[in-house]
């Protein structure tokens, strides 16, 4: 009697993964616990052991396939047929025999008739794997709109509704990456190779397309003289390291951002277009963009305003390590209200980051460099001195914030970073 | 492998270059896949372009011209009787077909599609053998079967290439204008081609086994055409079959059987238009696990996938309505699924058009189906006697009908007969696909004076107040 092995719930809100490798072949005799598949989720590569003992009859996936929790992966014959059959017949549970393909979401139920929805909406529903029949329609005459489908898909994925929180990169698939249908055949001009656009890369693609298509972005630039801050940083770098922390510029930036967010709460917000409201959050959870081998991941540090520089240095260091090792949990990535991205270590100066939707602003740090600065001295007017200058950029959602707001926010950040004493005051 | 045998590899192999196959190939190429299209003929286009839609519509347009020139006398313009140059007609048709075929070749080349002439047969589920081509094998990642269908003949009757017993293929060659023509089959092919020959001067006798023409088409939509064909054709004999059909050098001898008895008659030519069969022979399907349904069509799922994971089938060979536009959509779906998109065939309205004069077009639910399914619907008709535009064209015998869900007021079906309804039906398709209610159609402003107003006015009748007709209270 054949039994299907379906992708089990991998926990932590993971709904799908990419098959990296199939470790067995049709006809193999497998003992329960043998590793049969390697699956990469948005967070980690997982080796999946067999729950059954038996011979493999069918392998329904291949490397590169995206599989969802509950999808049949392979079927097993079972040596103890006599025992298994009655059990399966009497207890039709989630583990019961399943060789039927996944339920077809497009097939209308005969007695209900098809759900009224335009062809494009129906296609979107397939893309987001949403059953149109489960959606409360908002269109006239009971029509399901594209917006209904998106909202439903967003709600179905996590407990957090789209308009209050989102996560990166495990964000719900709210906006599909649009397909460029007009790609030429590049191999006409030379050799090419095709690399899968999957996992984290795909999640980033969705999140960025969504942010870029929804938010009118405006970026402003500023520079901060961090000569004194750098002296302060070097003075304390060792004692903080002794405590397990890493005193990087990002730590100060977190603190400076929290100060500015408290001063200008509209930056710590999300826009709820449907209810025509701006949601202002009274907590300061700041996401920090981390460059990993697989791509960008943004874990979140909670209650930045209530933590000391030392605490933040320790927590940030630990969080970055965990993220690079793909060990950060889904919790670590949820709930951010603002994001900081520091590409200084890579040497870039100014840049224009994309907002981490549904947040409304993102701050970026470039590479600090010694630069000649004209300063006014008390005796003979002006002089040129070498100072360490840090490029700071701030991108805002122009629906919620204006350029003037950005300047004001930026000034708080500049003042905080320019003067470590002031920054330390805010720690109290 | 034999030395010198050329083996090629391709992402997507499309077998058959008709509207299903070339649409699939073009879409796959546009999605960045490497595509090879194998076609029996030198150029893509298939039955539709070379032996179907395009040649027949070319001739039907000329038939319409003849009819219009004749009836213009009643409107104050009299033409002298036309001179029909059959060679000129054939040349014109060839020019039309050539122009479109060249276009398809260009479109294929610009997309980087490899066009191969030959016949492909599966050797196994990942490779085909190619005949009549210097490349002998093609390995593919995915294949799309789009081999179409061919006209069937009567049992025991062989259709010869230049014989007097013809299928639609030979009829469209327009070898001559026979004095008398027997058309066997009252489906749309028989009616369209019968109309062409009758317009050119043939005496057309049409026989149909059933008790009416165009089975499946609602009675009220058929009525104006029936009326016209009774004048155009010499005879329409329903519930009449052929028990024997033979040809000599000079004529065709047919034994016709009906309730009133059996009689032998002779005609100059005969056209057999009784249906089509899928082209699955010689495809090597036995070397795959592809399944056929009892009628011989390839069984596919809503993603056009056959029982073989990497082999898809689209168009006539996959059954359903044997229509070019349905084949094209299926072809695109197969290509998109291969490219990893979540496409599926979920059309709610596939339009059908009979290009006679008057034309008949419909989509979605028909009145007949609504009755059979016992659906709770309201049906509204707008007769073209009330259409200003129809009056200007002397085409007031048309009818526009909408079928609306009684509870939700959603438009479920549209049927139209009259002049140029081929274009009018698209609005109905869009309405059904969008889930439009009758009010949506009524409130969308339609240009005046046009035949398209008949659609919004039918919807207005549904709402209880139409401008150009008194709605029933």
Contacts between the chains, C-beta under 8 A, distances in Angstrom:
chain1	res1	chain2	res2	distance
A	101	B	301	7.9
A	104	B	301	7.9
A	104	B	302	6.2
A	104	B	344	7.7
A	106	B	302	5.9
A	106	B	344	4.7
A	106	B	346	4.3
A	107	B	302	6.9
A	114	B	348	5.9
A	116	B	408	7.7
A	116	B	410	6.1
A	116	B	435	2.8
A	117	B	435	6.0
A	118	B	433	6.4
A	118	B	434	4.7
A	118	B	435	6.8
A	119	B	346	7.6
A	119	B	347	7.8
A	119	B	433	5.0
A	119	B	434	7.8
A	122	B	346	5.7
A	123	B	342	7.5
A	123	B	343	7.0
A	126	B	342	4.0
A	126	B	343	7.3
A	126	B	344	6.2
A	127	B	341	7.8
A	127	B	342	5.2
A	129	B	342	7.7
A	139	B	435	7.7
A	140	B	437	7.1
A	140	B	440	7.9
A	141	B	408	6.2
A	141	B	409	6.7
A	141	B	410	6.2
A	141	B	435	6.9
A	141	B	436	8.0
A	141	B	437	4.3
A	141	B	440	8.0
A	142	B	408	6.5
A	142	B	435	7.9
A	143	B	434	7.8
A	143	B	435	4.7
A	179	B	31	7.3
A	179	B	341	7.1
A	181	B	30	5.0
A	181	B	31	6.5
A	182	B	30	6.5
A	183	B	30	7.7
A	183	B	31	7.6
A	183	B	32	4.3
A	184	B	112	7.5
A	185	B	29	7.2
A	185	B	32	7.4
A	185	B	34	7.2
A	185	B	111	7.6
A	185	B	112	3.9
A	187	B	34	7.5
A	188	B	112	6.3
